[in-house]
Every structure is written in C-alpha cells, then in structure tokens.
C-alpha cells in the first residue's frame, strides 16, 4: 500500500507543479 500512497503523492506533485506547496495543497484537499 506504500507504493500506492507514493504514486498518489507524486500525482499531487505533478498536478500542483510546485513541490514546496504540494503538502499544503494535499492537506487542503483532504480536509
């Protein structure tokens, strides 16, 4: 399942375009 999480995280990075804000954007999507 770790691979799936990594794939989703990488997908988020690709959509965001900026790795520095990927975590913040992901948190906004989750919450």
C-alpha positions in Angstrom: 0.0 0.0 0.0 3.0 2.3 0.5 3.6 2.3 -3.3 0.0 3.4 -3.8 0.5 6.3 -1.4 3.7 7.3 -3.1 2.0 7.2 -6.5 -0.8 9.4 -5.3 1.7 11.8 -3.6 3.7 12.0 -6.9 0.4 12.6 -8.8 -0.4 15.5 -6.4 3.1 17.0 -7.0 2.6 16.8 -10.8 -0.8 18.5 -10.5 0.5 21.2 -8.2 3.6 21.8 -10.2 5.4 23.2 -7.1 6.8 20.6 -4.7 7.2 23.1 -1.9 3.4 23.6 -1.7 2.3 20.1 -2.6 1.9 19.1 1.1 -0.2 22.2 1.9 -2.4 21.6 -1.2 -2.8 18.0 -0.3 -3.9 18.8 3.2 -6.4 21.3 1.8 -7.8 18.5 -0.4 -8.0 16.0 2.4 -9.6 18.4 4.9 
